[in-house]
Amino acid sequence: MMQWGHVQTIYELPQLSDHTLMLFNLKTTHWIPRTPFRFFNIWADHSKFRSIIEDIWARQMATDPMENLRRKLRMLKSPLKDLNKEEFKGIEMKLSKARMDIQQVQNQLTRNGSDTLILLEKKILQDLEKWSNIEESALKQKSRAKWIQLGDGNNQYFSAVIKERVNMKQILILTSLTGVILSEQKDIKEEILTFYKSLMGSAAQTLPAVNSVIMRKGPVLNHQQGRQLCRPVTDEEIHSALLAIGDDKAPGVDGYNAYFYKKNLGQ
């Protein structure tokens, strides 16, 4: 997966043979997807995070509460991107430097140990652990791997899952409605647009409906239960529902996931 990238398998017609010819193509791709804004959970643990949130939330941007919230979330993206660029960019270089530094210090300790070198070794080890955990957390969130936990050094696995997800988003070959195999990106885009445009304006001859007679034969809510379904939603219910959502659930269209709202419930 890491070496070959996308894999294509094409089955030809058997013709006179009782076997089907299979074309198995291994190749690398150079497709770079457009990356939208995504909130990274590691930002919330930074010392500047709280002050950034408080600065944006202190502003009044609209009289309508939902419009006010939407504009605040939109304005918040820029300072969060700056925070990522200043504090979290180049993690691999920071890890590489920390590994070189710890090697040098430990070599010096084997030749001539001192309290100063011991304290320096402790500090570098803390930095190395910090950046390793940050890198692993970011990779896990990108990979959306839910069954595996942090702290076991699964960076290589997360990287492979991320690459697989990127490859699954690509359409490198497509059979058109007329049976022609398309491989050029321009032709594939035109075929997809043509297909979905053909669906616009079409209507089904019949629409399925729930049979109320059959439904009444099963369990039915009583009057009190029906009233419970229509009662107003309380803040406590919203709060408990938010806490029940997984931290790494897929973010919404604005890029903010559940972890962002959990960390800012008091704002």
N, C-alpha and C positions, 0 to 999 in steps of 0.2 A: 504493500500500500504506500509506504513512504518513498519507495524508489521509483515505481513505475507509474503512479498516478492513476489515470482512468483506464479501465479495461473494457474492451468492446468484444462481444461475441455475436457473430452473424452466422445463421444457418442457411445453407444453400439448398436448392432442390435436389432430391436424390437421383432424378432422371432414371437411367437404366440400372443403377446400383441399388442394393437393399440397405445401403448406408447413406447417411446425410453428411455432406461436407460441412465442417465447422471451421470458420475463420476466427481465430483468436488473436486479437490485436492488443499488445501492451505498448503504451506510449505515454509520454509526459504531456501535460497541457500547460499552457501559459495564460489561462484565463484568470484574471484578477477581478473578483467581484467587488461591487460598490458596497462599502461598509457603512451602514447607518449607525446612528448613535445608539450605544448600549451602555447601561449603567453597570459598572463593575463593583462587586461587593467589597473589594479591597479598599476602595475610596472611602467608605464609611468609617474605616478604622484610623484614618489619618487625622492628625491634630487640627488641620485647617478645615476639615469637612463641616463641622458644626458651625463655624463662623461664616462660611460661604452660604449655608442654608439660611441662617438667621438674617444675613444681609439682604438676600432676595425676598424672603418672606415678610420683611418689614415694610416692603413697598406695596402701595395700592395701585393696581394697574387697570382695574375695571370695576364697575359697580355691581355687575352680575357675579355672584360667587364662583360659578363654574368657569366663566370666562377669565376671571381673576386668577384662578388656579391654573388654567391652561397657559396663560401668558407667563406666569411665574415658572412653571416647569420648562417652558421653551427658553426663557432667559437663563435658566440655571445651567443649561447644557454648555454654554461657552466657558464659564469659570471651572466647571468640572473637567472639561477637556484640557484647560490650561493646567489644572492640578495633575492630571494624568501625564501631561507632557513634561512638567517640571519634576515630579517626584517618582513616577513609575516607568518612564521611558528608558529603554536600554537596560532592562533587567539582566539580560544575558551577559552584557559587558560588566555589570556590577558583580554578578556571580563569578565571572571569570577572574576579575581583579581580586575578589575576596579569597578565592581558592589559591591564587598565586601568593597573596600576602600571608595566608596561614601556612603555606609550605615554607616560605622564607623564615617566618618566625619560629616554626617548629624545628627547622634546621639549626637555627641559632641556639635554641633551647638545648638541643642535644650536645652542642659544643660548650656552651657557657650559659647556664641557667641563671636567671635573675628575677626579682619580683616585678621589675618593669616589663620584662618579656612575657611573664605569666599573665599580667593584667592586659597586655596588648593582645595576647593569644585569646583571652576570654572575650575581649571586645570584638575581635574579628570573627570568632565563632558565632557570636550573637548576631552580627551583621549577616553572616553566611546563612544562618538559620532563618533570619527574617526574610531575606530576598528569596530563599528557596521556597518558603511557605507562600510568599506573594505570587511567585511564578506558578506554583502548583495550583493555587486558588484560581488564578486567572485562566489557566488552561482547563481546569475542571469545569468552570462556568461556561467557557466557550464550547467545550465538548458536549455539555448537557448530560454527562454520565451521572445517573442518579444512584446506581447500585453500589458504587465504590466510594470510599471515604477518603478525606484528606489525611496527609501525614505519613503515607506509606511510600512516597517517592514514585508516584505514578505518572510522571511528566511524559515519558515516552508513549505510554498508552493513551493519555489524553491527546497528545499531538497526532497520533494515528487516527483517533476518532474524529478530530477536527478535520483532518485531510479527507477522510471518508465523507463527512458531511458536505464539504465543499464540492467533492466530485459528484455527489448525488444531486446537487443543484444544477449540474450542467446537462444540456441536451446536445450531444455531439452528432447524433444521427437520428433521423426521423423518417418514417414512411408516410407519405402524403395520402390524401383521400383517393387519389388516382392510382396509388400503388408505386409511385416513384420514390426511391430512396434518396433523401436529401442529407448532405453532409456540410454544406456551406451555411454559416451562421445567418447570412442574409436570407437565404431561402427558407431556413427553419423558422425565422421570425415571421416572414410573410405567410407561411403555411399556418402558423398558430393564430395569427391575426385573422386570416381568412376563415378558419374554422369557427372561432368564437363570434365573429361578425355574422356568420350564417345562423347562429343560434338566436341572435337578437330579433325580436319581433315574432318569433315562433310561439305557438301556444299548444298545450296538451288538449286532446279531444275530451278527456274525462279527468276529473280531479278526485283523488281518494278522499273519503270522508269517514269520520268516526260514526259507527252505528250506535246510536244512543240506547236502543233497546237491548242490545247485547251488553253494553257497558253497565246498565242497571242491574244485570243479573250477577255481577261480581260485587266486591266490597265497595261500599259507597260511604262518603263522608257524611257525618250527621251535621246538623245545623251549627252546633258549637265549633266543630272542626272547620267548617267552612268560614266562619267568622274569624277564626284564628289565622287562616290564610290571608285574609284581607286586612288584618290589623296593621298599623304603621310599623315600619322597621325602626328599631331603637339603635342608639349609638353603641350600646353594649353588644348587640348582635353583629353590627358592622365590625367592631373591634375584634371580637372573637373569631369572626369569619376571616379577617385579614391575618390574624396570627396562625390560623390553621393552614394557610397557603404555604407551600414550600418556598424556601428562599430562592432557589434557582429555577423557579418556574419561568417559562418563556415570557419575556417582557411584552408589553402592549405596543401599539403603533408609535408611542412617544419614546420608547426605549427604556422606560423605568420599570423595574421588576418589583416583586412583593417585598424584597429585602429593603429597598429604598424607603418604602412607606413604613415598614416596621421600625426602622432606625429613626424615623422622624415623626412618630405619633404625637409627640408633645408640641409640635410646631403649629 
